[in-house]
Amino acid sequence: MFAKEHGMEYIETSAKTGSNVAEAFGKITEAIYKKVESGAIDVTLDSSGVRLGTEVKMEQLKDSRLSLNKSKKPKGGGCC
C-alpha cells in the first residue's frame, strides 16, 4: 500500500456517510500535536506550516488532551 511504503497514516473515510472522518482528523491533530510538543515542528516559524490560533498559547496546548467523541454520528449524509 502506498501510505505504508511511505511511512504515512491511512484511514479509509466516507464524506457521504461520515464514517471515520472524525477519527482521521483526530489522528492528524494528535500527530501534529506530538510533533509540536517534541519540538519537531516549531510553530514560531512560518515555514513550519503550523501556526497557533490567536487565542491559543503553548501552555494551553500542554494542558489540553485530545479526545474524540465517538458516540456522535452524523445526521443524514454527514457532508455538504
C-alpha positions as CSV (number, residue, x, y, z in Angstrom):
1,M,0.0,0.0,0.0
2,F,1.3,3.5,-0.9
3,A,0.8,5.0,2.5
4,K,2.6,2.2,4.4
5,E,5.5,2.2,1.9
6,H,6.0,6.0,2.5
7,G,5.5,6.0,6.3
8,M,2.1,7.6,6.1
9,E,-1.1,7.1,8.0
10,Y,-4.0,5.7,6.1
11,I,-7.6,5.7,7.2
12,E,-10.5,5.0,4.8
13,T,-13.2,7.6,5.2
14,S,-16.5,8.5,3.6
15,A,-17.7,12.0,3.1
16,K,-21.1,10.6,2.2
17,T,-21.7,8.7,5.5
18,G,-19.2,10.5,7.7
19,S,-17.5,7.2,8.5
20,N,-14.1,7.6,10.1
21,V,-13.9,11.3,9.3
22,A,-13.6,12.4,13.0
23,E,-11.1,9.7,13.6
24,A,-9.0,10.8,10.7
25,F,-8.9,14.4,11.8
26,G,-8.2,13.2,15.4
27,K,-5.2,11.2,14.3
28,I,-3.8,14.0,12.2
29,T,-4.3,16.5,15.0
30,E,-2.7,14.2,17.5
31,A,0.3,13.6,15.2
32,I,0.8,17.4,14.7
33,Y,0.4,18.0,18.5
34,K,3.1,15.4,19.3
35,K,5.5,16.9,16.8
36,V,4.9,20.4,18.2
37,E,5.3,19.1,21.8
38,S,8.6,17.3,20.9
39,G,10.0,20.3,19.0
40,A,10.0,18.6,15.6
41,I,7.6,21.4,14.5
42,D,8.4,25.0,15.5
43,V,5.2,27.0,15.4
44,T,7.1,30.2,15.6
45,L,8.5,29.6,12.1
46,D,6.2,30.5,9.2
47,S,7.9,27.8,7.1
48,S,6.7,25.1,9.5
49,G,3.2,25.3,8.0
50,V,1.7,25.2,11.5
51,R,0.5,28.2,13.4
52,L,-1.2,28.7,16.7
53,G,-4.6,30.4,16.7
54,T,-4.8,33.9,18.2
55,E,-6.3,32.6,21.4
56,V,-4.0,29.6,21.9
57,K,-0.9,29.6,24.0
58,M,1.6,26.8,24.2
59,E,0.7,26.3,27.9
60,Q,-2.9,25.7,26.9
61,L,-1.7,23.0,24.4
62,K,0.3,21.3,27.0
63,D,-2.6,21.3,29.5
64,S,-5.2,20.1,26.9
65,R,-5.8,16.5,26.0
66,L,-7.1,15.4,22.6
67,S,-10.3,13.4,22.6
68,L,-12.7,12.1,20.0
69,N,-16.4,11.9,20.8
70,K,-17.0,8.6,19.1
71,S,-20.7,8.5,20.2
72,K,-21.6,11.3,17.7
73,K,-22.8,10.0,14.4
74,P,-23.6,12.4,11.5
75,K,-27.2,13.1,10.7
76,G,-28.2,12.3,7.2
77,G,-25.3,12.2,4.8
78,G,-22.7,13.9,7.0
79,C,-21.3,16.0,4.2
80,C,-22.3,19.0,2.2
